[in-house]
Amino acid sequence: MRAKINGEYIEFVNDVNLLDFIQKDKKLNPKSIVIEYNGKVLKKEEWQNTFIKDGDIIEIVHFVGGG
């Protein structure tokens, strides 16, 4: 299975939900990102039950603070 994530195609062997992907694979803090899944911004509560499927297009936006 292959999905496009932030413009790059990534191959997946096993099913993975968005929450596990961002925490385990990308090591991102869920509090500082937004996920657009196939053109729709998902609520954080949806991440655990949304599994990455073949052909998905996902954008992960990471907020950076500064001043």
Secondary structure, 3 states (H helix, E strand, C coil): CEEEECCEEEECCCCCEHHHHHHHHCCCCHHHEEEEECCEECCHHHHHHCECCCCCEEEEEECCCCC
